[in-house]
Amino acid sequence: MATATPPTDETAPSPTADFIVANRPVLGWVLAVLGVAALLVAIWMFTKGLKTTEVPAPAPAPGEAAATEPIRVSNPHRLEWVVGAIGTLWVALDFLGIAAYLLAQLPKPTLAERRTNARMAVLYWGNSLGLGLMVVGSVLFVVWSKAISDAVGGKVAQLVWVAGPILGILLGAGVAFLCCLPARAEERNNVTVRRLIYGSNVALTGMLLVLVLVIGNVIAAVRVPTKLDTTATGFYSLDLNEKTKEYLGKLDQTVRIYSTIPEESDPFTQDTRRLLDAMVAANPARVQVRYLSATVNRDEIARLRAKYPTANLNQYGLLVTTGEDEARFGFIRFQELFDNTRETAAFKGESRVVQELLTIAEGDVKTTIYFTQGSGELSLGSDGPQSRSGQELQRTLEEKKFVVKTLTAAELTKAGGKAKIPDDASMVVVADPTGPLPPSVVTAIQGYLDAERPGGKKGKLLVLTGTHAKLAGGIESTGLEPVLEALGVRASPKFLYSDIQDRVQPLVIAGAAPQAVASGNLVAITYQQLKLPLQNARAVSPVSAGRGPLQATPLFQTLAGIPTWEEDEPIKNPDLAYEELFLGRPGESEAAAQQRLSAVWARKGVSDKGRTVAAVVSEGPTPRALVFGAGEFFSDDTGRAYGQPVQAKIFATLVDWLRDRPSVAEVTNKPYGVYTPNAKPDEIRLVWLPGGLAIVLILSIGAGVWTLRRT
């Protein structure tokens, strides 16, 4: 009896191969139809992505000629459409190629050969289709990677934007893997099949490895500090101020920033990009940034020029827009992002951009600030002495888009026979007068504070009042004392002294009052680490006799531990005063000296506890007034002594508080200079992050090798 020969791998039954052999022509035509359909879809997607839309040109500005041609706008998702079209074209060519293979090739004479051809067709088709799906999915994964970081950061809803790419990659890997299975029957006897299967396994393992590393990198970028900055001043990094992040996080309308600054490698351009990216990261739902190229995005730049003719988009800079249909806008020239007035340049982009946001958020409302003049106040003009100049205050306020005006007694408006502050005044500033204000000005200020202003708001007052000696003795009056008393603030009529470096002098060191910091006052929080040297200052005491619901509270006070006291007259002999207050006399016992000095301290009111030198007045949650017992500190001379206009920044923050404007625009500038490596290591960035990635890489390569050895 003959023994039956067992079937070899080539002749063994194969459901997939047998089905293709039995239905070869039908499958060929079905794949051809599907290929043609995919080709048409690819053409449509190309057309959709590359298509531009005509929109009517906006109405011309007065004096300008009307546009003769409509504006053409590109599809904002052009890249996604083109990538999808390329992927669909890949699928179409794959289907058409296999269809041509099945229809054009003559059937082999034996069943084993026909099965081999069927397995090769499945192998070619499946690997090509799987590779295409993985490549397109990977590209879209990169394009939409921002949505992944948002999802990892807590915005789970953003996962809908990456579900497609991930499913495409996994589907492609599954198709490639499954289509290798029928061909495994011949891998031992067919060199070509074996090489194709092994190559497919390598490609599949490599793609999955890349996917794992990319996802891991995105997660690390969100959960682990992303900046490895080896310079002492942060030359290669830029982080937003916490108050800026808070302000951006609370935006209730979309802000779009168009950058026409060309891509360069200089630190100025790179810091601008870092700033914009950080602002998007602070609130990706409300802050959108578009980088425009003069060559690639000519149509869009032309559209913006037509829509915003006053923005001067012929220069490099940032166009900031908000509101319905982006109606409110502002333009920041590239040069405005940097401060070149110092010995070394400094980046101030964050301050400038947030200032612009604050301005356009207010719409057409203008904040007009009046500075009284004529009583020896800090001068806003160039006529007064440099030691009494306040031009830096004016420049800083105007940078923040405030309107600054001067006000003298002759310039007061008249209403019902009484002098009054102009109706457009959002705030009145009395900047350290050296003599009393005219009675008409005092009366007008009192009426300004009491009466309701146009728009339903009440007047706001900022007073800087240092000590200025009269020839006849004592301190020169400002004339505002009754107004301040009505607000609940008393400005002391005495000279304030302290013991600084074993010397009696009219200088005190002040810092933010602890109660102001605890209450969340933005001015106190902003400058809680700053120590202010206040020359010729006076004490400013909140009193309980405020008018109605007005409440005065301390803002700045002298540092605890430093003795301070008040004098009726300026001290003429500081050395003698120091001996009287702090030194024992020759031959005097320690106990007697202590007793005598205690009596002197009690008589003069010497105290090493904090003494209030600035107070704020609020009506409920609404700021109404601010009284600062120093004036010389805010002069331009102080700024020159510091090498930067620190006094102007503090003053602008005071104004922001009074205006109920978020105090976020003034942040420390980033200087450019000579940088040294950071000597303090960061364990997470220097050890665990690279070490963890190395472990993942080693395990992934090991898994790939193990997979190849097992196949």
C-alpha positions, 0 to 999 in steps of 0.5 A: 500500500502506498503511503500518502505524502504529507503536504509541504508548506507550499502545497498546504491549504491556505484559506487566504491564498486559496480565496485569492486564487479562486477569485483572482479576476473579481478581486482585481476589478474590486481593487481597481475600483477602490483604487480609482475611488481613492485617486479621486478622493486624493485629487479632491483633497489636494484641491481643497488644501491648495485652494484659496478663497476670495474675500472682498477688500475692506473699505479704504481709509479716508484719503486712500484709494479703494482696492481694485482686486479682492483678497485671496486667503489660503486654507488655514489647514493646508498642511493637514489636507495635503498630508491626507491627500498624499496618504490617500494617493499612496492607498490609491496607487497601492490598490491599483498596483495590486489590481494590475498585478492580479489582472495582468499576470497570467495564471501559473500552471500549478496550484502551488505556484498560484498560491505563491503568487497570491501570498506574494500579492498579499505580502506586497499589498499589506506591507505597502498599505501598512507602511503608508498608514504608519507614515501618514499617521506619524506625520499627522501625529507630529502636526497635531502634537500640540493637542497631545501635550494639551491632553497630557497637561489635563485637557483630555478633550484634545485627545480627539485630535490625535485619535486618528493618527494613533489609530492610523499607525496601529492599523498600519502596523496591524495590516502589515503584521497580518499580511505577513502571516500567509507568506510564512508558509514559504519563508523557509524555502523562498529567499525573496519571501523570507527577506520581505518578511524579515524586512517587514518585521524590522520596519514594523519594530522601528516604526513602533519604537519611534512612536513610543519614543515620540509619545514619551518625549511629548509626555516628558516635555509637559511633565518635566521641566523642558529647558536645560539652561546652562547660563546664569541669566537664562540666555537660552530660556524664557519663562513668563512672570507668574502674574502674566500667566495668571492674566493670560489664563483669565482671558475671556476673548481670543487673542491672535498674534501675527508675527512678521519677524523673519526666522533668524538665529540671533538671540533677539528673534529667538527670545521673541519666539520663546515668548510667543510660544510661552504665551500660547502654552499659558492659555492655548484656548485663547492665545493663538500665534501665526508666524508669517513669512514675507515670501510664503505668506504674501497673500495673508500679509496683504490681507492684514495690510488691507484690514489694518492700514494703520498697523504699518505692516511694512515693518517687522513686528507683532500684530496683536488682535482681539475682539469680534472679527479681530476688530481691536488691534495694536502693532508692536515694532520689533525694536520695541521689544528690546531696551537699548538704553542700557550699557547692555541690551535687554529683552522686554518683550513680555512687558511690551506685549502684555501692555498692548493686550491691556490697551486693546482689551480696553477698546476705545476707552482712554485712560487720561492721567492729569499731573498737577503743576505749578507748586514745585511738583516733579516736572514733566517738561524739560524746563525744571531742574534734573533733580526734580524731573518726572519725565521718566514717569511720563514716558513709562505711562505713555508706553503703557498707552496712558494719556498724560496731561498737565493741570495748573490752576489756570487750566481748571474747567469751570462748572457753575462758577466753580473750578473742576477737574476736566471730565476726561480725567481718569486719575489725578496725580500730585507728584511731590509739591514743594509748596501748597497747592492753590485753594482752587486746585484743592477744592477741585480735587475734593469735588473730583473725589466726591462727585460721580464721574461720567460713566458712573465712576468716581475720581482717583487720586495718587499723592507723592508727598515727601518732606520739604523744609520751610525757611521759617521752620517746619515742613511745607504744607501741601494744602491737601491735608484736609483732603487726605484726612477725609480719605482716612490718611494722615501725612505726618508734618514731621521729618522722618529719620533713621539710623543707617550704618551708624549714622543719623540721616533723613533716609529710611529703608522701606518694604511691602507691609506684611498685612498688604502682602497677606491681603493680596494687594498686587503692588505689595506682592509685586515688590515684596522682595524690594527694599526702597531707599526713601530720602526725605520721606514722611510717615503716612498713617491710616486713620479711622476717620475715613469718609463713609465706606472708605478704608485706608490700609498700609502699603509700604513701611520701614523695615523692622529692626531699624530705629526710626523717629520723627523731628519737628525740624531738620537735624543740623548736626547728625553726629551729635544726634547719633551720640545723643540717641545711641552712645553712652557718655564718658564715665557713664555706667552701662545701666545709667546709659541704658536708662538715659537712652531709653528716656531719650527714645521715649521722648523722641518716639524712636521705634524699631518697628515698621512705620507706615510710609505709604497707604492705599484707600479703597471703597469696598473692592474698588481702589480710590486713592494712594498716598506715598510719603516720599517724592524724591524717590520717583524723580529721574535722578533716582532712576539714573542712580539705579542704572534703570528706571525702577522708580518709574516701574513702581509708579506705573504699578501704583497707577495700574492698581488705582485703575484696577488694571492687572499689574502684570506688565512690569517684569524683570528684563532679560539682559544680554551680556557675558554668561557663565555656566550654571554651577547648580545641577538639576537632578531631574534634567541632568540624570533622570530624564536622559537616564530614563530615555536611555533605559526605554531605548535599550529595552525597545531595541532588545524587544525588537531583537527578540522579536526578530530572533523568534520569527 
